[in-house]
Amino acid sequence: MKKLLLTASTVALLAGGWLAPAQAEYQQDHRGGTMRLLARSAAGTLDPHINYTDQGWQMYQPIYDGLVAFRKAEGTDGFTIVPDLAEALPEVTNDGKTFTFKLRKGIKFSTGQEVGVKDVVASFQRIFKISGPTSGTFYAGIVGADKCLAETKTCTLEGGVVGDEAAGTVTINIVKPDAEFLYKLALPHAVTLPADTPAEDAGSVPIPSTGPYMISAFDPNKGMTVSRNPHFKQWSEEAQPDGYPDVVQYDFGLSEEAAVTAIQNGEADWMFDALPSDRLGELGTKYKDQLHIAPLSAWWYAPLNTRLAPFDNIKARQAVAFAIDRNTLVKLFGGKVLASPVCQVLPPDFPGHVDYCPYTKDPGAKWSAPDLEKAKQLVEESGTKGQKVTIIVEDTAVSRSIGVYLQSVLTSIGYVADVKPISANIQFTYIQNTNNKVQMSVTQWYKDYPAASDFLHILFGCASFREGSDASINIAGFCDEAIDAKMQKALDLGVTDQAAADALWAEIDHEVTDQAPAVGLFTPKRLDFVSKRLGNFQFNPQFNWMITQSWVQ
C-alpha cells in the first residue's frame, strides 16, 4: 500500500534512550474525550474500496469491517487473521477453492440497518464495478472475476460469491487455491458496505460503517470528524475492539512546523506527516517519552514510466539507478538509524528477500556508492541525452527535498530535469493515471500483508496496469510476459511449498530489479510523535498506530 510516512533526523535518535516506555494496561475510566490529529492534507477519496494509502487504511480500522480481519494487537500477533463479520474462520473445501463463511447476527451499520448476506455479496461485486485498484490482482481469482474485469458495470460474480439468506452464509469460490486469500479478504478493499452503496467512487461522501466509529463530517480542504457509531456493540475484541475517545478530529492544512508546535503545546495529539529535521534535536532531548519508533516492511522508490521517453529505454532507466547516491537520500530522510540504502524491490527481512544490488560502484549484495561514469555512458548509449524529464513529488518537506536532489542527479547525467510538487491528497492517484503522462515520480510502498507477491506482483504485474485509470498501481507501466508467468508460478507454488515459492520470488525480485522499471531509494522506519496527554500507544505491524486504542486524558 502507498503510505505517507513520518521521518526524523539521526541527531535526535543518537541522543539515546528516548523511546517511550510501555503504556499502562486497559483502563475503562479513560473512555471519552476528543482526540486531535493533524495532516498536511487529506488522503484522497473516502471510499474504502478505492483508497490505497496508509493514512486512509489506518483510519479505516475502527470504522469498517470485512468477513475477516487482522488481529488488533501489537507484535507478530498483529499479522494473525481472525473472524470479524463472520462467526468463525471459513470452512475450506473443494481442495482449497471454496470458502464458506457464516455471518454473525445483530451487527448493524451506522444507519441502524442490520448487516446481511446481500450486503456482503454486493460489496464484492462493487470491488469490480468501481474498478478498484486491486480488483485485477487480489480478487481476480474469484470465479466470475474475468467477466467482471471485462464488463465492470454488469458484474455479478456468478458462481464466485454466493449468498444463502436462509442459512446466513456467504460462499466464495476461487478458480485455484490461493495461500494468501484470507490476507486479501482482511484488507479495506474487501470491507462490507451497504448493498445500496452507489457503484462509483464515493469521493468526499462518507459511506455507512460497521465498526465502533463512523465518519460524521468531511471536508477535503479542512478536516474529518470521526465519531462513535451509535449502533455498535462489540462482538470481537480481537477483530474490532471498542475504542476510547468519543471523537477523533482529524484536521488538514497545517505545515509540519506548525503541527509539531501544536503537539508540543497540547493543542493536538499526533501528526501524520514528516517531522521537520530542524526540530528533532529538541524533540529527542525534551520530549523523548512522547516519541515512538518501529520497523517497517517498506520501500521508497522512484517509478520510471516504461511507456514514455526517455524511460521506455532500459539503458536510460539503468542510468538513473547507477547515478543516485542513496546515502544522500538516507540523510534527507533522517539518517542511518531511520533508513537504509536499497537497490531491489523486496525489503530486508521479508519473505523472498536475498540481498542484491547491481546498481552500485561495485555490484554485489549491497549498495556502496553511485557510479556516475557508468550512468553517463548508459545515457549516451540510449540516445536520450538532452531530453526533458519532470519528476512529480508530494508537496511535503521530505518528498520535495528528495525531488530536488533527483533533479540534480538527472541534470548531472545529461537530462533537462525539473521537479513538480503537488498536494499529497492527489499525488498518488495522479502519478497512476496515464493521461497525466508522468515520466518519473517519488512514492512509497508498504506491505499490504507479509508476502513477496504484495510488492512484486502488485507493483509490477501486468494486471496492475490500466490505461487512463487513477487505480493503476503499476505506476511504471511495466509488463514483461516472461516475468509475469514466473510470478503466477510462484503464486501457485506458495499453496504447497512456501519456501520454494519464496526462492522463486527472490529470482523474480532480481529480474525486475535488472529491468529497472523503478529505482529503489531506501527502506524506512516509522516515527510517531504524540502529545503528553495521549496514553496507551499501541503499534500494530499491519496498520501502524491503533488510533482509537489510545486515550486522551
C-alpha positions as CSV (number, residue, x, y, z in Angstrom):
1,M,0.0,0.0,0.0
2,K,1.0,3.6,-0.6
3,K,2.0,5.2,2.7
4,L,2.7,8.8,3.6
5,L,5.2,8.5,6.4
6,L,6.7,10.2,9.4
7,T,10.5,10.7,9.3
8,A,13.3,12.1,11.6
9,S,16.9,13.1,12.0
10,T,19.7,10.9,13.2
11,V,20.7,13.6,15.6
12,A,17.7,13.0,17.8
13,L,18.0,9.3,17.7
14,L,21.6,9.3,18.6
15,A,20.8,11.4,21.7
16,G,20.0,8.0,23.2
17,G,17.3,6.5,25.4
18,W,14.3,8.4,24.1
19,L,11.8,5.7,23.2
20,A,8.7,5.8,25.2
21,P,8.2,3.0,27.8
22,A,5.3,0.5,27.6
23,Q,2.0,2.1,28.3
24,A,-0.5,1.1,31.0
25,E,-3.0,-1.8,30.8
26,Y,-6.5,-1.3,29.6
27,Q,-8.4,1.2,31.8
28,Q,-12.1,1.7,31.3
29,D,-12.1,5.1,33.1
30,H,-10.1,6.6,30.1
31,R,-13.1,6.4,27.8
32,G,-14.3,9.7,26.4
33,G,-12.9,13.0,25.1
34,T,-11.8,14.3,21.7
35,M,-8.5,13.2,20.1
36,R,-7.0,15.7,17.7
37,L,-4.9,14.5,14.8
38,L,-3.1,16.6,12.1
39,A,-2.1,16.0,8.5
40,R,-0.8,18.3,5.8
41,S,-3.7,17.1,3.5
42,A,-6.5,14.6,3.2
43,A,-5.6,11.1,1.9
44,G,-7.8,11.2,-1.2
45,T,-11.2,9.5,-1.6
46,L,-13.1,8.3,1.5
47,D,-14.1,5.2,-0.4
48,P,-12.5,2.2,1.3
49,H,-12.8,0.0,-1.8
50,I,-10.6,2.6,-3.7
51,N,-8.4,4.4,-1.2
52,Y,-4.9,2.8,-1.2
53,T,-3.0,5.0,1.3
54,D,-1.7,4.3,4.8
55,Q,-3.4,7.5,6.0
56,G,-6.7,6.1,4.8
57,W,-6.2,2.5,5.8
58,Q,-5.0,3.4,9.3
59,M,-8.1,5.4,9.9
60,Y,-10.5,2.8,8.4
61,Q,-9.5,0.2,11.1
62,P,-12.1,1.2,13.7
63,I,-14.6,2.2,11.1
64,Y,-15.1,-0.7,8.6
65,D,-15.2,-4.5,8.7
66,G,-14.8,-7.4,6.4
67,L,-15.5,-11.1,6.8
68,V,-12.1,-11.5,8.5
69,A,-9.6,-9.1,9.9
70,F,-6.0,-8.8,11.1
71,R,-5.9,-9.1,14.9
72,K,-5.8,-5.7,16.6
73,A,-2.7,-6.5,18.5
74,E,1.0,-5.5,18.8
75,G,3.9,-7.5,17.6
76,T,3.6,-10.5,15.3
77,D,0.1,-11.3,16.7
78,G,-1.0,-8.4,14.6
79,F,-0.5,-10.5,11.4
80,T,-2.9,-13.2,12.6
81,I,-6.2,-13.5,10.7
82,V,-9.3,-13.6,12.9
83,P,-13.0,-13.8,12.1
84,D,-14.7,-10.4,12.0
85,L,-18.2,-10.1,10.5
86,A,-18.0,-13.9,10.1
87,E,-18.6,-16.1,13.2
88,A,-15.5,-18.1,12.6
89,L,-12.8,-18.6,10.1
90,P,-14.2,-20.2,6.9
91,E,-14.8,-23.8,6.3
92,V,-12.4,-24.5,3.4
93,T,-13.4,-27.3,0.9
94,N,-13.0,-28.3,-2.7
95,D,-9.2,-28.7,-2.5
96,G,-8.8,-25.2,-1.1
97,K,-11.0,-23.4,-3.7
98,T,-14.2,-22.9,-1.7
99,F,-14.6,-20.8,1.5
100,T,-17.8,-20.8,3.4
101,F,-18.5,-18.1,6.0
102,K,-21.4,-17.8,8.4
103,L,-22.3,-14.2,9.3
104,R,-22.7,-13.0,12.8
105,K,-26.2,-11.9,13.7
106,G,-27.1,-8.5,15.1
107,I,-24.3,-6.4,13.6
108,K,-25.6,-3.0,12.3
109,F,-24.4,-0.3,10.0
110,S,-24.1,3.2,11.4
111,T,-27.5,3.9,9.8
112,G,-29.2,1.2,12.0
113,Q,-29.6,-1.2,9.2
114,E,-28.6,-4.8,10.0
115,V,-25.7,-6.3,8.1
116,G,-26.9,-9.2,5.9
117,V,-25.8,-11.6,3.3
118,K,-26.9,-9.3,0.4
119,D,-24.5,-6.6,1.7
120,V,-21.5,-8.9,1.6
121,V,-22.4,-10.2,-1.9
122,A,-23.0,-6.7,-3.3
123,S,-19.7,-5.4,-1.7
124,F,-17.6,-8.0,-3.6
125,Q,-19.4,-7.1,-6.8
126,R,-18.8,-3.4,-6.1
127,I,-15.0,-4.0,-6.0
128,F,-15.2,-4.7,-9.7
129,K,-17.9,-2.3,-10.7
130,I,-15.8,0.6,-9.5
131,S,-12.6,-0.9,-11.0
132,G,-11.0,-1.0,-7.6
133,P,-7.2,-0.8,-7.7
134,T,-6.8,-4.5,-6.6
135,S,-9.7,-6.0,-8.5
136,G,-7.3,-7.3,-11.1
137,T,-4.9,-8.7,-8.7
138,F,-6.1,-9.6,-5.2
139,Y,-9.6,-10.6,-6.2
140,A,-9.0,-11.7,-9.8
141,G,-9.0,-15.3,-8.7
142,I,-12.7,-15.3,-7.7
143,V,-14.9,-17.3,-10.1
144,G,-16.5,-14.9,-12.5
145,A,-13.9,-12.2,-11.9
146,D,-12.7,-12.5,-15.5
147,K,-16.1,-11.4,-16.8
148,C,-16.3,-8.6,-14.2
149,L,-12.9,-7.2,-15.3
150,A,-14.1,-7.2,-18.9
151,E,-17.5,-5.7,-18.2
152,T,-17.3,-3.9,-14.9
153,K,-20.7,-2.3,-14.7
154,T,-22.6,-5.6,-15.1
155,C,-20.5,-7.6,-12.7
156,T,-22.4,-10.3,-10.8
157,L,-19.5,-12.7,-9.9
158,E,-21.9,-15.5,-10.7
159,G,-20.7,-18.7,-9.1
160,G,-18.0,-16.8,-7.4
161,V,-19.7,-15.2,-4.4
162,V,-22.9,-17.0,-3.5
163,G,-25.2,-15.9,-0.6
164,D,-27.7,-18.0,1.2
165,E,-30.0,-15.8,3.1
166,A,-31.8,-18.6,4.9
167,A,-28.6,-20.1,6.2
168,G,-26.9,-16.8,6.7
169,T,-23.8,-17.9,4.8
170,V,-21.6,-16.5,2.1
171,T,-19.6,-18.9,-0.1
172,I,-16.6,-17.7,-2.1
173,N,-15.3,-19.9,-4.9
174,I,-11.9,-19.2,-6.4
175,V,-10.5,-20.7,-9.6
176,K,-7.4,-22.2,-8.0
177,P,-6.0,-22.4,-4.4
178,D,-4.5,-19.2,-3.1
179,A,-2.4,-19.3,0.1
180,E,-2.8,-15.6,0.6
181,F,-6.6,-15.3,0.1
182,L,-7.5,-14.7,3.7
183,Y,-5.0,-11.9,3.9
184,K,-6.6,-10.3,0.9
185,L,-10.1,-10.6,2.5
186,A,-8.8,-8.8,5.6
187,L,-7.9,-5.6,3.7
188,P,-10.0,-2.5,3.5
189,H,-10.7,-3.2,-0.2
190,A,-12.8,-6.1,0.8
191,V,-14.8,-4.5,3.6
192,T,-18.6,-4.9,3.7
193,L,-20.7,-1.8,2.8
194,P,-24.5,-1.4,2.5
195,A,-25.8,-3.2,-0.6
196,D,-27.3,0.1,-2.0
197,T,-23.9,1.9,-1.9
198,P,-23.5,3.5,-5.4
199,A,-21.2,1.7,-7.7
200,E,-18.9,4.8,-8.2
201,D,-16.2,6.5,-6.2
202,A,-17.8,7.9,-3.1
203,G,-15.2,10.8,-3.1
204,S,-16.0,13.1,-0.2
205,V,-19.2,11.4,0.8
206,P,-18.9,9.1,3.9
207,I,-20.2,5.5,3.5
208,P,-22.1,4.0,6.4
209,S,-19.8,1.8,8.6
210,T,-20.0,-1.2,10.9
211,G,-17.2,-0.5,13.4
212,P,-17.3,1.4,16.7
213,Y,-16.8,4.7,14.7
214,M,-18.2,6.4,11.7
215,I,-17.2,9.3,9.6
216,S,-19.6,12.0,10.6
217,A,-18.2,15.0,8.7
218,F,-15.6,15.5,6.0
219,D,-14.1,18.5,4.0
220,P,-11.0,17.5,2.0
221,N,-9.7,21.0,2.5
222,K,-10.3,21.3,6.2
223,G,-10.7,18.0,8.0
224,M,-12.6,14.9,9.0
225,T,-14.7,14.2,12.1
226,V,-14.9,10.6,13.3
227,S,-17.5,9.9,16.0
228,R,-19.0,6.9,17.7
229,N,-21.3,4.6,15.8
230,P,-24.4,4.6,18.0
231,H,-25.4,1.1,16.8
232,F,-22.1,-0.6,17.6
233,K,-21.9,-3.4,20.1
234,Q,-18.6,-5.1,20.5
235,W,-18.7,-8.6,19.0
236,S,-15.0,-9.4,19.0
237,E,-12.2,-7.7,20.9
238,E,-9.6,-9.4,18.6
239,A,-11.2,-8.2,15.4
240,Q,-12.9,-4.9,16.3
241,P,-12.5,-3.7,19.9
242,D,-14.4,-0.7,21.2
243,G,-12.4,2.5,21.3
244,Y,-11.6,5.1,24.0
245,P,-12.1,8.6,22.5
246,D,-15.7,9.7,21.8
247,V,-14.5,11.8,18.8
248,V,-11.4,11.8,16.6
249,Q,-11.0,15.2,14.9
250,Y,-8.5,15.0,12.0
251,D,-7.6,18.5,10.7
252,F,-5.8,19.2,7.4
253,G,-3.7,22.1,6.3
254,L,-1.1,22.9,8.9
255,S,2.5,22.9,7.9
256,E,4.8,20.3,9.5
257,E,6.4,23.0,11.7
258,A,3.1,24.2,13.0
259,A,1.9,20.7,13.6
260,V,5.0,19.9,15.8
261,T,4.4,23.0,17.8
262,A,0.7,22.2,18.2
263,I,1.6,18.8,19.7
264,Q,4.2,20.3,22.0
265,N,1.6,22.8,23.3
266,G,-1.0,20.2,23.8
267,E,-3.3,21.6,21.1
268,A,-3.0,18.3,19.0
269,D,-2.2,14.7,19.9
270,W,-0.4,13.4,16.8
271,M,0.7,14.4,13.3
272,F,0.8,12.2,10.2
273,D,3.5,14.0,8.2
274,A,7.2,14.2,8.3
275,L,8.8,15.7,11.4
276,P,10.9,18.6,10.3
277,S,14.6,17.8,10.7
278,D,15.4,21.1,12.4
279,R,13.1,20.3,15.3
280,L,14.3,16.8,16.1
281,G,17.2,17.6,18.3
282,E,14.8,19.5,20.5
283,L,12.2,16.7,20.4
284,G,14.8,14.0,21.2
285,T,16.0,15.9,24.2
286,K,12.9,17.5,25.7
287,Y,10.1,15.1,24.5
288,K,11.8,11.7,24.4
289,D,8.9,10.0,26.3
290,Q,6.5,11.1,23.5
291,L,8.4,9.5,20.6
292,H,7.9,6.0,19.3
293,I,9.9,4.2,16.6
294,A,9.0,0.9,14.9
295,P,10.5,-1.1,12.0
296,L,8.6,-1.3,8.7
297,S,8.4,-3.6,5.7
298,A,8.5,-0.7,3.2
299,W,10.2,0.8,0.2
300,W,10.7,4.4,-1.0
301,Y,11.1,4.3,-4.8
302,A,11.0,6.3,-8.0
303,P,8.8,4.7,-10.7
304,L,10.1,5.3,-14.2
305,N,7.4,5.2,-16.9
306,T,8.5,2.4,-19.2
307,R,5.9,3.6,-21.8
308,L,7.2,7.2,-22.2
309,A,10.6,8.6,-23.3
310,P,13.2,8.6,-22.1
311,F,12.4,5.7,-19.8
312,D,11.0,3.5,-22.5
313,N,14.7,2.7,-23.0
314,I,16.1,0.3,-20.4
315,K,19.6,1.9,-20.5
316,A,18.1,5.3,-19.5
317,R,16.4,3.6,-16.6
318,Q,19.5,1.8,-15.5
319,A,21.5,5.1,-15.8
320,V,19.3,6.7,-13.2
321,A,19.7,3.7,-10.9
322,F,23.5,3.9,-11.1
323,A,23.6,7.7,-10.7
324,I,21.7,8.1,-7.4
325,D,23.7,8.5,-4.2
326,R,21.4,6.6,-1.8
327,N,23.4,7.8,1.2
328,T,22.3,11.3,0.4
329,L,18.7,10.2,0.3
330,V,19.1,8.4,3.7
331,K,20.4,11.7,5.2
332,L,17.5,13.6,3.7
333,F,15.1,11.1,5.4
334,G,16.8,11.3,8.8
335,G,19.9,9.3,8.8
336,K,21.1,5.7,9.1
337,V,19.1,4.9,12.2
338,L,15.8,5.6,10.3
339,A,16.6,4.5,6.8
340,S,18.9,2.1,4.8
341,P,20.0,2.3,1.1
342,V,18.4,-0.2,-1.2
343,C,18.6,-1.3,-4.8
344,Q,16.0,-4.0,-5.1
345,V,12.2,-4.3,-4.6
346,L,11.8,-6.6,-1.6
347,P,12.8,-5.1,1.7
348,P,15.2,-6.7,4.1
349,D,14.0,-9.5,6.5
350,F,11.0,-10.0,4.2
351,P,9.8,-13.3,2.5
352,G,11.8,-13.8,-0.6
353,H,14.5,-11.2,0.1
354,V,18.0,-12.1,-1.0
355,D,20.5,-9.2,-0.9
356,Y,21.1,-7.9,-4.5
357,C,22.5,-4.6,-5.9
358,P,23.6,-4.3,-9.5
359,Y,23.4,-0.5,-9.5
360,T,26.5,0.4,-7.4
361,K,30.2,1.2,-7.9
362,D,31.0,-2.5,-7.1
363,P,27.9,-4.5,-8.0
364,G,27.0,-7.3,-5.5
365,A,24.9,-7.8,-2.4
366,K,24.9,-4.3,-1.0
367,W,24.9,-0.7,-2.3
368,S,28.2,1.1,-1.7
369,A,28.4,4.2,-3.9
370,P,27.0,5.7,-7.1
371,D,28.7,5.2,-10.4
372,L,28.2,8.4,-12.4
373,E,30.6,7.4,-15.2
374,K,28.6,4.3,-15.9
375,A,25.4,6.3,-15.7
376,K,26.6,8.9,-18.2
377,Q,27.8,6.1,-20.5
378,L,24.3,4.5,-20.5
379,V,22.6,7.8,-21.2
380,E,24.9,8.2,-24.2
381,E,24.2,4.7,-25.4
382,S,20.5,5.2,-25.0
383,G,20.4,8.2,-27.3
384,T,18.2,10.1,-24.8
385,K,20.7,12.7,-23.7
386,G,19.2,16.2,-23.5
387,Q,15.6,15.0,-23.2
388,K,13.3,16.7,-20.7
389,V,12.2,14.9,-17.6
390,T,9.7,16.1,-15.0
391,I,9.6,14.5,-11.5
392,I,6.3,14.5,-9.7
393,V,6.5,14.5,-5.9
394,E,4.3,15.1,-2.9
395,D,4.2,18.6,-1.6
396,T,5.8,17.7,1.8
397,A,9.2,18.7,3.1
398,V,10.8,15.3,2.7
399,S,9.4,14.5,-0.7
400,R,10.3,17.9,-2.0
401,S,13.9,17.6,-0.8
402,I,14.2,14.1,-2.5
403,G,12.7,15.5,-5.7
404,V,15.2,18.4,-5.8
405,Y,18.1,16.0,-5.2
406,L,16.9,13.7,-8.0
407,Q,16.5,16.7,-10.3
408,S,20.2,17.5,-9.7
409,V,21.1,13.8,-10.4
410,L,19.3,13.8,-13.7
411,T,20.8,17.1,-14.8
412,S,24.3,15.7,-13.9
413,I,23.9,12.8,-16.3
414,G,22.6,14.7,-19.3
415,Y,18.9,15.3,-18.9
416,V,17.0,18.6,-18.6
417,A,15.1,18.0,-15.4
418,D,12.6,19.8,-13.2
419,V,10.6,18.8,-10.2
420,K,6.8,19.5,-9.7
421,P,5.4,19.1,-6.1
422,I,1.6,18.5,-5.9
423,S,-0.7,18.0,-3.0
424,A,-0.3,14.7,-1.2
425,N,-4.1,14.4,-1.3
426,I,-3.9,13.8,-5.1
427,Q,-0.3,12.9,-6.0
428,F,-0.7,9.2,-5.6
429,T,-3.6,8.9,-7.9
430,Y,-2.2,11.5,-10.3
431,I,1.0,9.5,-10.9
432,Q,-1.0,6.4,-11.6
433,N,-3.1,7.8,-14.4
434,T,-1.5,7.5,-17.8
435,N,-3.5,10.5,-19.0
436,N,-1.2,12.7,-16.9
437,K,1.9,11.4,-18.8
438,V,4.1,11.2,-15.7
439,Q,7.7,10.3,-16.6
440,M,9.1,9.9,-13.1
441,S,7.8,10.3,-9.6
442,V,8.7,9.6,-6.0
443,T,6.4,7.5,-3.9
444,Q,6.4,4.8,-1.2
445,W,5.1,1.2,-0.8
446,Y,4.3,-0.5,2.5
447,K,3.2,-4.1,2.6
448,D,-0.5,-4.9,2.5
449,Y,0.4,-8.2,4.1
450,P,3.6,-10.2,4.7
451,A,4.1,-11.8,1.2
452,A,6.6,-11.1,-1.6
453,S,3.8,-11.0,-4.1
454,D,2.4,-7.9,-2.4
455,F,5.5,-5.9,-3.7
456,L,6.4,-7.7,-6.9
457,H,3.0,-8.9,-8.4
458,I,1.1,-5.8,-7.3
459,L,3.6,-3.2,-8.4
460,F,4.9,-4.8,-11.5
461,G,2.4,-7.4,-12.6
462,C,0.7,-6.9,-16.0
463,A,-2.8,-7.0,-14.4
464,S,-2.0,-4.0,-12.2
465,F,-1.6,-1.6,-15.2
466,R,-4.7,0.1,-16.5
467,E,-4.7,2.9,-19.1
468,G,-6.4,6.1,-18.1
469,S,-7.2,5.0,-14.5
470,D,-6.5,6.6,-11.2
471,A,-6.2,3.0,-9.9
472,S,-3.3,1.7,-11.9
473,I,-0.9,0.7,-9.1
474,N,1.7,-0.5,-11.6
475,I,2.9,3.1,-12.0
476,A,5.8,2.2,-14.2
477,G,3.5,0.5,-16.7
478,F,5.9,-2.4,-16.7
479,C,4.7,-5.7,-18.3
480,D,7.2,-8.5,-19.0
481,E,5.3,-11.6,-20.1
482,A,8.0,-14.0,-19.0
483,I,8.4,-12.4,-15.6
484,D,4.6,-12.3,-15.2
485,A,4.4,-16.0,-16.0
486,K,7.0,-16.6,-13.3
487,M,5.0,-14.6,-10.8
488,Q,2.0,-16.8,-11.5
489,K,4.1,-19.9,-11.0
490,A,5.3,-18.5,-7.6
491,L,1.8,-17.8,-6.5
492,D,0.7,-21.3,-7.4
493,L,3.7,-22.9,-5.7
494,G,3.0,-21.0,-2.5
495,V,-0.1,-23.2,-1.9
496,T,2.0,-26.3,-1.4
497,D,5.6,-25.2,-0.8
498,Q,6.1,-21.6,0.6
499,A,9.8,-22.0,1.0
500,A,10.2,-22.9,-2.7
501,A,7.9,-20.1,-3.7
502,D,10.0,-17.6,-1.7
503,A,13.1,-18.8,-3.5
504,L,11.3,-18.2,-6.8
505,W,10.2,-14.8,-5.7
506,A,13.9,-14.0,-4.9
507,E,14.7,-14.7,-8.6
508,I,11.8,-12.5,-9.7
509,D,12.9,-9.7,-7.4
510,H,16.4,-9.7,-9.1
511,E,14.9,-9.9,-12.6
512,V,12.6,-7.0,-12.0
513,T,15.5,-5.0,-10.5
514,D,17.6,-5.7,-13.6
515,Q,14.8,-4.2,-15.8
516,A,14.7,-1.1,-13.6
517,P,11.1,-0.1,-14.0
518,A,11.6,1.8,-10.7
519,V,14.6,2.8,-8.8
520,G,14.8,1.7,-5.2
521,L,15.8,4.5,-2.9
522,F,15.8,3.3,0.8
523,T,13.8,1.4,3.3
524,P,12.4,3.4,6.3
525,K,11.4,3.0,9.9
526,R,8.3,4.7,11.4
527,L,8.5,7.5,13.9
528,D,5.5,8.8,15.8
529,F,5.4,12.0,18.0
530,V,2.4,12.2,20.3
531,S,1.1,14.6,22.9
532,K,1.8,14.3,26.6
533,R,-1.8,13.6,27.4
534,L,-2.1,10.7,24.9
535,G,-1.8,7.3,26.6
536,N,-1.9,3.6,25.8
537,F,0.1,4.0,22.5
538,Q,0.0,0.6,20.6
539,F,1.6,-0.1,17.3
540,N,0.2,-2.8,15.1
541,P,2.6,-4.2,12.5
542,Q,-0.1,-4.4,9.8
543,F,-1.8,-0.9,10.1
544,N,0.6,1.0,12.4
545,W,-0.6,3.0,15.4
546,M,-4.1,1.8,16.5
547,I,-5.6,5.3,16.9
548,T,-8.7,4.6,18.9
549,Q,-7.0,2.1,21.3
550,S,-5.2,5.2,22.7
551,W,-6.9,7.5,25.2
552,V,-6.6,11.2,25.8
553,Q,-6.5,12.3,29.4
